Structure formats: structure tokens, C-alpha cells
């Protein structure tokens, strides 16, 4: 019997009724790990706890629901794997992962369990004490391969593997891969792709068969609400343009992929990489649509980059100003050039790119006047032609510099984008609803054709904006017979 590894993507656990927390997405983390292990000759499979049952919603407790497989169904899919990995991206999966680990150990006591992902990396002691044998700290490819070689071949010792934590680890040492091309391609074929494509909803307003790709790691900035500086370093590392487009081309050839989501912490930190990707796409004439749904930093992008990306299919981009207050932005350690934000937004609209702007309300000691400044910026951008906005209420993330500045939560699942436990949540949520109404009214007055087009897209299911998908999701929730 050969050595086998199974990697588990959890169902999407979310606060019941919170439309900000149940957005479907392909699990790039486990697909990257699986692709790398397969490249290195390891027999590996993925159990996709979300994708295998992407339309099924069930309650976990009084406040939480999940989309996907139940725990017993996940355990039933395990066979004779010697190593089982569970990816825990955020605190929403904390309790679910611990309960799942307990059930796996009951059925397969000899199996070695390893946790990974952003959340597991930060609160690794909880997972080691909760039944996991190891936790992968930060990036997982080389540490996971090292563990396979140790368990399978007796090579080295687990304490000698950078990025691997066990109960004896005193100080975790992250592992950062400098040559990202060496990690290979994601294992898209191990996902139930048709389930994702037929869902009609995703992290970007895609129109056809799509893939999600990660082109870089790390971030040179130090935003205080973010865990990336700690977990992936402040050095931005990128795959080469050729390698990025090689993976896209393979997906086009193998699966007739039409839409490509670039899911980076920060895309475009170096202009030559962006221009190189655009050049490769143009030379190969792949005829795809591109999306940047994770928030592009205004300081790293310019009109030339937007123009060349538009030429090779860029449809939608998310900008992340976060706040209209310079003081709040300074506290976030996220300065922004408002004039450049506005000029880029106007230029993107002019050349046919749909624009979304992301904002965070209630960061630390934000004042009423500072929220008014955010409101003014939202409406100013809307008048300029920004197509949609997303308004999140700030919640602290474990591992972020600002984590300790907000207390009152009782479990990690409380740390979501609608933190009802916050003393000022009702006030912030009321402000959010009013601002959405003002945004809608402003859009109606200044861009009525856009609004009519969005209503048509919602009715037909052919999206151009994230907000159109969100509205359709609400309709599905209350009118399930339309699914």
C-alpha cells in the first residue's frame, strides 16, 4: 500500500443570515498544495467539503450555518490515507475543524492530522491541543512535502522541517518560497468544477467556466488589520509572467475556461510583471476575461497597467480605499492618494472596466465625523462612475497588529464581517444601511442606465458586478424554487 495524502477543504461556515459571509470561492490553498505534492510524486486527493454539495445549506447551531458536506459525509470519503490535512482559512471554520478532527481520529486513529491555512497558523496551539498532530505555519508546500518524506521514508525529523509545528515547537519559523514557479500548477482537476460553474455565483462576476489563480505571495505594506505581513512576509514574491500564463493556457485547453480570477493578496506590486502577463496573454491570443476581486492597491497600479490589462480582457477590478478619513487610514497604516483613486476610477470606467470600491466601517476609535468622510468619498466615487461599493464592519483578525484593540467576542466564529457582538454594531449597521441607500439613490440619479442594466443582469443571471450576484443570492434565499 502506497503512502496517500488527503486534503480537506471545509464547507463554508457563516453567520446565519449574513450575506457577507457566504460568498462561494474555489479553494486555491488546497489546490496549490495538491498540485505541488503530485508534481513531487506523492499520491494525493482533495475532499471538497464545499464544492461537493455547493447548494446545500444546513444549520450548525443557533447562530451558524454551513454550505456543503456534513462532517460525517467528509469522514466517509476518507479511505486508507496515512496523512490528512485540513485547511482552516478563517476563524469561521475553527470549531468545525476541531470537531471534524475528532471524528477522523475516532474512525482512523492511525492517521496523522495536520492543520493549515491563515487561521490555523495563528492559533496553532488550539489545534494541537484539539487533536491535530501538526500545524503548517504560513506557506505549506515544502513543509507538507517534508512531513510526507519524514512519515513515508523516515527522512530527517519533523522538528527539522521549517514551517512545521508540533507540540514541542517553541518558536514557529515560517517558510517562504522564493522561486514560486517551482511549486507548479494548482490541481484544478481534483475539484468538482462543474458544481462551481453551475452555481452561478463566485467571488467575481464571472460569465462562464472559470478558474482561480494565485500569481504572487507576500505584501510590501503593513496594514494593521491584515495578517499577511506576519504570515507571508513583507517581501512581495511573484511567479514569472510565462509561468502564470502557462497555467491559464492549460486550463483553457483542458477545461475550456473563459474567465480567470487572479486571487492575490496584492496583484501588480511590480509593473513589469503586470505588463509581462498582459504581453504573454496577447501573444497567445487566449481570448479570456480577467477579474481582480481581492482589492488592488491604488499606489501600485496606473493607467498604463489598466489599459494593457483591459486589452487582454480585464472586466472587473476591486479598489480598496477602506476609509475616507486620512486619520483612520493613518491608524490602519494604509495611506492612500485620493486624487489618484479618483482619476484611476474615472479612467477605468472610460475604458470599460467595472469598478468596485471596498470600505471598512468602525475601525478602532473612528468617529462619527470620520464616517461622514467615508460617506462623502463613497458618493463622490459613485458620481465619478464607480459601479459598486462594499461596506464591511471591521472585525479584528487574530495575528493582525490591530487584533487586541476590539474585545467582546466569545469565539473565533464571532470574528466575521457582521460582528453583532460589538457594542456599537447596531449603530454601525444602521449607518451601513443608510449609506447603501444613499449609494443606490446617487447611482439612480447619475447613472440610471447602469442601474437598469444591473436589474436586467439580476433577472437573467448574467452578472457584471458582485452586487448583482449578491442580490440574486438574496432572491434565492427567500425564493428557493428559483434555484
Secondary structure as GFF3:
##gff-version 3
##sequence-region A 1 483
A	DSSP	beta_strand	4	9	.	.	.	ID=ss1
A	DSSP	beta_strand	12	15	.	.	.	ID=ss2
A	DSSP	alpha_helix	28	39	.	.	.	ID=ss3
A	DSSP	beta_strand	43	48	.	.	.	ID=ss4
A	DSSP	three_ten_helix	51	53	.	.	.	ID=ss5
A	DSSP	beta_strand	57	59	.	.	.	ID=ss6
A	DSSP	beta_strand	64	67	.	.	.	ID=ss7
A	DSSP	alpha_helix	71	77	.	.	.	ID=ss8
A	DSSP	beta_strand	83	87	.	.	.	ID=ss9
A	DSSP	three_ten_helix	91	93	.	.	.	ID=ss10
A	DSSP	alpha_helix	94	107	.	.	.	ID=ss11
A	DSSP	beta_strand	112	116	.	.	.	ID=ss12
A	DSSP	alpha_helix	118	122	.	.	.	ID=ss13
A	DSSP	alpha_helix	124	129	.	.	.	ID=ss14
A	DSSP	beta_strand	134	136	.	.	.	ID=ss15
A	DSSP	alpha_helix	141	153	.	.	.	ID=ss16
A	DSSP	three_ten_helix	158	160	.	.	.	ID=ss17
A	DSSP	beta_strand	164	165	.	.	.	ID=ss18
A	DSSP	three_ten_helix	180	183	.	.	.	ID=ss19
A	DSSP	three_ten_helix	188	190	.	.	.	ID=ss20
A	DSSP	alpha_helix	193	199	.	.	.	ID=ss21
A	DSSP	beta_strand	210	213	.	.	.	ID=ss22
A	DSSP	beta_strand	216	217	.	.	.	ID=ss23
A	DSSP	alpha_helix	228	231	.	.	.	ID=ss24
A	DSSP	beta_strand	237	238	.	.	.	ID=ss25
A	DSSP	alpha_helix	241	255	.	.	.	ID=ss26
A	DSSP	beta_strand	259	262	.	.	.	ID=ss27
A	DSSP	alpha_helix	271	284	.	.	.	ID=ss28
A	DSSP	beta_strand	289	296	.	.	.	ID=ss29
A	DSSP	three_ten_helix	298	300	.	.	.	ID=ss30
A	DSSP	alpha_helix	303	311	.	.	.	ID=ss31
A	DSSP	beta_strand	314	322	.	.	.	ID=ss32
A	DSSP	alpha_helix	326	332	.	.	.	ID=ss33
A	DSSP	alpha_helix	338	350	.	.	.	ID=ss34
A	DSSP	beta_strand	354	361	.	.	.	ID=ss35
A	DSSP	alpha_helix	368	384	.	.	.	ID=ss36
A	DSSP	beta_strand	388	393	.	.	.	ID=ss37
A	DSSP	three_ten_helix	403	405	.	.	.	ID=ss38
A	DSSP	three_ten_helix	412	414	.	.	.	ID=ss39
A	DSSP	alpha_helix	425	446	.	.	.	ID=ss40
A	DSSP	alpha_helix	448	460	.	.	.	ID=ss41
A	DSSP	alpha_helix	466	478	.	.	.	ID=ss42
A	DSSP	three_ten_helix	480	482	.	.	.	ID=ss43
###
